[in-house]
Amino acid sequence: MSATTKQSPPNIYLVGFMGVGKSAIGKRLAQHLGFTFVDSDHAIEKIQDKSISEIFAVEGEPVFRKMEQDFIESGHPPHSTIVSCGGGLACQPGMPEKLSSKGLVFCLFASLETILERTSRNNNRPLLAGDDKEKKIRTLLAEREPLYRQVGISISTEGRSIPDVVKSITRAYQNRLREQGIAFKPQRPHRTRRAQSNQ
């Protein structure tokens, strides 16, 4: 029987194409585990005081990718955090290894039809700007999907509720920690934080 050790739980990184549910699932997962939730795109927007679209338009995609690298390197808590990663973050050279060195990586998948339906509601996606959004999504997905499948543990979100996906990720996370001899039990937050305001 292997001994278990008490240590801070490693981060969970959610990667995958835009529209697969990373942010919605990440928020619910963070609540379930009692972790902090961080969206890499939103964090970068806050640091730069610009939208992702503005960064792409003014500074270009290579500059934005460097911002993503800096964020993963040192721009978020080192443990007990759920990080929803931008769609192209995990496709950068060396990034899968970097993410794996910092925590457990889960790659979320959904069908092309689901991705098209979800992304049609959001106009803040610079790589889809302009005409023929469907063609751009098909091209990007074809380029990225083989890379995603090499990163972390694959989880399908297709036709599944958010709680169901959260259960699957939690189970896989606990199993992996158990294999590493790390003791972990979700610390769900109490619903008594009335002092927080929306100012």
N, C-alpha and C positions, 0 to 999 in steps of 0.2 A: 504494500500500500504506500503510495508516494506521499511525501509530506507537502502541505500547502503553505504558502507564505502570504502574509498580509502586506499589500503594497497598493499604491494608488492605481486604480483601474486605467488601462491604456485607452487612448482615444479611439473613436470609431470614425472612419472616413467613408462617406458615401459618394461614390463616383458613378458616372453614367451619362448618357445623352440628355440634353435638355428635354424637359417634359416627362421624364420617367417617374417623378414624384420625390426627388431627393429632399427638397425643403419640407414638404408636408409630412413626409415620413420621419425625417430627421427631428422635427419639432416634437412629434408625438413620442418618438423613441427617447428623446432627452427627458421628457416628462416621466416616462415609464421607468427610466433608470435613475432619475435624479441627477442627470448630467447637465452641463451647460450646452446650449446650441449655438453654433456659429455658421453663417452662410458666407463662403469665401467671397462671392461677388459683392454682397452687401458690406462686408468688412472693408474691402478695397475701396468701394464707393465712399464709405465714411472717412477713410484715411485720406483719400485724394480729394474729397469734397466735389466729386464729379460722378456722373452716371457712367456705366460701362460703355454706353453708346458714345458719350463725349470723349472718353479715353481713347476708344478705337478711332474716332474721327480726327481727334487733334494730335494724339501721340502715336497711334498705330498699334497693330496687334502685337508685334514683338515687345514693345514696352509693357503692354498689359500682361503678357506671359511672364515677364520678369517680375512684375508685381505679384503675380500668383506664386512664383517661386519664393519670393521674400516672405509672403504670408505663411506659406507652409514651413519655411525655415524657422521663423521666429515670431510670427504675428498672431499667435493664438495660444491658449493654455496647453501645457504639455501632457495633461491627463484629464480624465473624467469629462471629456468634451465630445460632442457629436459635431462633425464638420461636414456640411454639405458643400461639395466641391463643384466649381463651374464645369460645364460640359467638356471643355478642352484641356482642363488642368492635368488630368491623369495621362493624357496622350503625349505630353512633353517628354523628351529624352531624359531618362534618369528619375523621372517623377514617381513611377510605380515603386521603385526601390526606396525612394525617400519616404513615401507614405507608409510603406510596410515597416520601415525602421522606426516610425513614430507611433504606430498603432495597428489596429485591424482594419482592413479595407474590404468594403462590400460594394459590389457593382450591381446597380439596379437596371433592369431591362423592362421594356414594354414594346408592344407592337408598333409598327409604323403608323397604323391608323390612329392609335391612341396618342402617339407623339404629335401627329398632325393636328388632332383635335385640341390638345392642350396648348400647343405653342401658338395656335391661331388667336388665342386670347391675349397674348403678350407681345407688345411691339418694341420692347426694350431688349431685343436680341440682335446685335449688330451684324452677326454672320448671316442672318436671314433677311436683312434689309433689302428692299427693292422688290422686283417682280418675281413670280414663279417660286414662291416659298417652298412648295412641295418638292420641286426639283432640287433645290438647295439642301433640303433636309435629307432626301434620298442619297445625294452625293456625299454629304458629311457623314451620315450614318454608315454608309458603305466603307468609308475610310476609317472611321473610328471603332466600329463594332469589333473587328478582330483584335484591336488593341485593348478594348475594354475586357474582352474575354480572357485576357492574360493577367488581369489585375484582380487580386483578391477573390472573395467568395461571391459567386453569382446568385442573385436573388431576382426572381420575376415578380413584377408588380401587376402584371396583366390580369384584369378581372378579379383582383383581390382587394379586400378592404384594407385600410391603413392599419387597424389593430392586428389583422392577420399577418401582414408583412412585418410589423413590429415584433410580434411573437417569434417569427422565424429568425429574424436578426438576433433577438435576445438569446434564443436557444443556441444558435451557432456561436455567438460571442461567449456565452458561458461555457460551452463545450471546449472552445479553443483555450480559454483561460485555465480550465481544469486540466487540460493537457500540459499546460505550461506550469502547473503547480501553483496557480494564483487563486486565492480564495476571494470570491466576489458574490455579493448579494445586492440586488437593486435597492437603492435608497430613495424610494419615492418621496417627493416633497409633500409636506402637509399643506392642505388647502386653507391656510390661515394667514396668508400674506396680504392682509387688508390695508396695511400701511403704505403699500406701493401705490403711486399715483401715475397718471398718464401725462404729466406735465412735460 
